[in-house]
Amino acid sequence: MNRSTRFPWLLLFPLCLPAWAQTPSQWKAHDMARPRPGTVEPPAALTTPPPPDAVVLFGGSDLSRWQSADGGPAPWAVRDGYFEIVPGSGSILTREGFGDVQLHVEWMVPEFVEGEGQNRGNSGIYFMGRYEIQVLDSHANDTYPDGQAASIYGQRPPLVNASRPTGQWQSYDIVFRRPRFDHAGVVVEPARLTVLHNGVLVQDCVRLVGPTMWLQPLPYRDHPDRLPLLLQDHDSPVRFRNVWLRELREFEDPGPPAGRYPAGVRLPAPRLERYPGRYQFDTGDVVTLSLEGGVLRAHFFGPMSLELVPLSEREFELRRTAARFTFELDPGGRPVGVTFQIGGDSRQGRRLP
């Protein structure tokens, strides 16, 4: 058991940089000199059934949720549990618009594909009809890195090439966050994409510099919050199956009700001077309390020092964490023991000499 297990609030500390801290690439789009991602062998192919709250866009029998660009029926072929691009028939898009989503899609390039580079099993998945994740046969097939399978086309190569051999089913699990615009139509938060290719993380909350376009991305322009998902016809009979998504709602934090966190009481300095010392819990951990500038602080381990707010002479709460110290006092009001409560867990401690 590690310390974060004993004190679970440690898990609240951030472990990685936020999306806005990422730096856009200085490479020109489609540069063949750009370093290739390393290759990893993905796990065996598995199909992932949709969860109960998913919108099933293709369950194996029909394309009723899809349409052609002119609003007519989707012209692609439905076969034995999958559907296939009819080259030259045009791209298809969902009849419904979506914003932030988690998308699962399985796809396959036919076993016998002619051509090389971008001419080998080319298609694409466009979120909101604008932001593309590339579909391509990238197993032993060289092309520009920002155009291989699982790339954010023209912008970001995948972290690794996790492609299965030609003729095998591949999977994408994608989290897409739409861009946000202000009242004047200026982008204030770019679109973001996270992609797992065959279960391997290949795009990690990447900010898009704008909508996808061949040769170079387009600048952002204001658009509705919900737009259709598009699958591209790029003249190759790529197959798709088991397509579903979950709509992701905005995180809404209503905030605590009034009075949830008491403001605390003021204890005179001579009274606070009774609490500093070392307290050992039944887990074996030792917490040290100190008085610094008139403030009682708890030192759990290392450099961590957290402020305690007195609620009474017996009870103290951490300033920014829902955790409470309840002290056992001797007849003279000096602490001899303590109970630490956090997240439904209670730990008993005694004051060390």
N, C-alpha and C positions, 0 to 999 in steps of 0.2 A: 504494500500500500504506500503510495507516495503522498507528499504533503498536500497536493491539490485534492486528493481524495478525502483527507482528514478535514481540510478547510475548503469546501467546494466553491466558495466565492472567488477563489483564485481563477476559476475557469472564465470569469467575466472579463479578464484582461485581454486586450486584442493580441492576436498572434501573427497578424500579417498587415501589410500596408493596405489602406483603402484604395478603391478603384481610382479616385482622383489623383493619387500619388504616382500613378504609372506615367512613364514618359513615352510619347509617341515615337515611332521608329523614324530614323533619318534616311532609311533606304528608299530609293525610288520604287514605284510599283513594278512588279513583274521582272525584277532584276535576276538574271540567271546566276550572277556571282554571289548572291545572298547565300549565307551558309544554310545547308540542308539540316533539318531536324534529324536527330538520331532515330533509329528504328527500334521499336519494341514489339515483341510478339504478344498480341492480346490474348486474354483468356478465351476458352472455347465459346462459340456462339450460343447465346441464350436469348430466348424471347421474353420480353417483360410485359406481363399483362397490365392493362390499365387499372389504376386505383379507382375506388368508388366515385370520387369526385371528378373524374376525367371526362373530357369531351372527346368521344371516339370519332375521329375523322375518317378512318377506314378500318372496319372490323373484319374485312375479308370477303365481302360480297358485292358492294356497290359503291359508286362515287356520288351518292345523292347529296353529300355535303360540299361537293366541289362543282365548279363551273368553268367554262371557257372564258377567255378575256372579254368576249362580247356578251356574256351573261347566259349563253346557251349551255346545254349539257356538256360535262367534261368529256372530251373526245378520246381519252386514253383507254386502253384495253384492260378489262378485268378478267383475270384468269383464275387459277386454282389457289385462292387465298391471297393473291397479291394483285397489284395493278401495274401496268407497264406503259412507258412512254411510247406513243406512236410518233416516230420522228416526223417532223414537219407539221404536226397538227396544232402546235402552239402550247404555251404554258397553261397551267390550270391554277385556280385560286379558290380559297374557301368562300362559301357563300356568306359566311359570318366574319365580322372583323374581330380582332383580338389586340390586346396591348401587352402587358407583362404576362409571360407564360413560361411554363416548363413543358418542353416538347420532347416526345419520344418518337423516333421514326427508324424503321429498319429498311435497308436498301441493298441492292445487289446489282453489280455489273454482270451481264451475261458472260458465261465462261469463254466464249469465243468472241473477242472484240478486236476489230481492226484499228490500226492507227497507233499513235504514241503521243506522249505529252498531253496536251489539252484535248486531243481528239480521241481519248480513250475513256469512254464511259462518262461523259461530262453531263452534269446537271447541277442544280443548286436549290437550296432552301432559302427563300427570301421572307424574312419577318417583316410584316407590314408592307410587303411588296417592295422593300427597299434595301434591306440589310441581309447580305448573303453569307451563308455557310456553304462552302464548296462541296460538291459531290463529284468524286473522280476515282478512277482506278489508279491508286497510288502504290500498288504493290509492284516493286521492281519496274517502276515507270517514272522516269525523271521529267520534271517540269520546273517552272519557277516556283520557289517555296511558298509564296503567298497565293498560289493557285492550286496547290495540291489538296488532297482530301482533308477535310476538317479545318482548312484555313478560313479566316475571315477574308474573303476574296479581295485581293489587291491591297490588303492592309496588314494582316498578321499571319505568319505561318503558324502551324500547330507547334506545341512544345516538343512533341515527338510524332513520328509516323507510326500509327497503330493500326495500319491497314491489314486486313486479311487477304489471302490470295484471291485472284480473279475468280469469279463464279461462286464465292461464298457470301453469305449474308453478313452485312455490317450493321452496326447500330450507332445512332447518335442520341444522346441525352443532353438537351440544351436548355439553359436558363437564359431567357432574353428579358432585359429590362429596357423599355422604350425610352426615347429621349424626352426630356421635359423642356417646354418652351415658356417664356414669360408672356405677359399680356401683349407685348409688342412683337411676338413671334421670334424672339432671339433665344437660341438654345442656352439653357442654364445648367442642364445636366445631360451629357451625351448618352447615347444608347450603350448598353453593356451586354457582353455575351460570355457565358461560361459553357464549355463544351466537353463532354466525355465521349470519346470515340472508342467503341467496343469496350466500354467500361474504364478507359484510361483517360485521365484528365489531360486535355490538350489545349484548352483556352481557359484562362483563369480570370474571370471578371474583367475582361478587356474592354476598354473604352473605344468606341468606334469614332473615327475622325469625320464620318459622314456617311451618306448612303453609298451603296455599291455601284460602281460603274467600271466598265472595261477601260484600261489605260490609266485612270486615276479616279479616286473617290470624288463624289460631288459634295459641295458644301451643304450643311444642314439648311433645310427650309421647313417652316412650320407646317405641320400636318395634323390630322385628327388623332385622337388618343387611341382609337381602335381602327385597324385596317386588316384586310385579309392576309393570310399566309399564302405564299405562292411557291409552286414547284415548277422548275424551269424545264422546258423542252430545248435541249441543245443537240438535237439530231442524233441521240443515242438511246437505244431501248433499255434504259435503266428501269429496274423494278423497285416497287415500294410495298411495304406491308406493315401492319400493326402500328398505325399512325394515331397517336392520341396526344392531348395536351391538357394541362391544368392551368386555369387562369389564376394568376397570382395577385392577390389584393394588396393594396397599400397597407403598410403597417400602421395601425391606429393605436395610439397610446392615450387612453382617456385621462391618465394621471390619477394620482391617489385622491380619495375623498378628503374633504376638510377634516382636520384633526387626526388623520392617519398617523402622522409623525409628530409627536409632541415637541414643542419648542424647547422643553427642558426647564430646569430651575437653576438658580445660581447658588452655588455652595461657596462659602468663604474659604480662602486659601488654607487656613489651619485645618479645616475639615478635609480638604482634598489631599493634604499631606499625609493622611493615614493610609491611602490606597496604594502608592507605589511599592513595588516588590515583585517577586517572582511567584507565579502560580502554576502548579503542575496538574495537568488533567489526567483522567483515567486512560487516555490514549497514549500517555507518555510524553506528550508535547508540553513544553513550558512556554508560557506567555509572560512577558515582562511589562509591567505598567510603570510609567514614569510621569512626572509632572514637569511640563515644559512651558514656561511663559504663562503659568496659570491654567494650562489646559492639560487634562489627563489623557495620556496616549497609551495605546496598546501596541507592543512590538511582538509580532507573532514569530517571525524568523527573518533573517537577512535584514535588508534595509527598510522593510515595510513598517510603517508607523501610522496608526489610524486613531483619529480623535474619538474620545468617548464623551457623550453628552449626558450629564446627570439628569435623571427624571425624579430621583429622590436620593436619600442617603444610601439606599440599598440597590437601586436599579439605575443602570447606565445603558445607553444605546450607542452603537457606532453612528457617526455623523452621516455617512453615505451608504451604509449597508444595513439591511434589516436583520440585525443581530443584537442580542442583549446580554449584558453581564448582570447577574443578580448575586449580590454579595451576602455571605453569612457573617454577621457581626457579633463580636463578643460583647459582654456587658459594658465595656468601655467604648464601644462603637468602632473598634478596630477590626478590619476584615481578617477572617481566618479561613474562609473558603469562598468558592464562587461556582455558579452555574452559568455555563455559556450556552446560549440557544441560538440556532440558526437553521432556517429551512426545515423546521419540524424535528430537528436533531437537538438533543440536549446532552451536554457533557459536564461532568462534575470535576471540580478542581480544588486543590488545597493550597494554602499559602505556605511557601517554603520558608524556613527560618532565615 
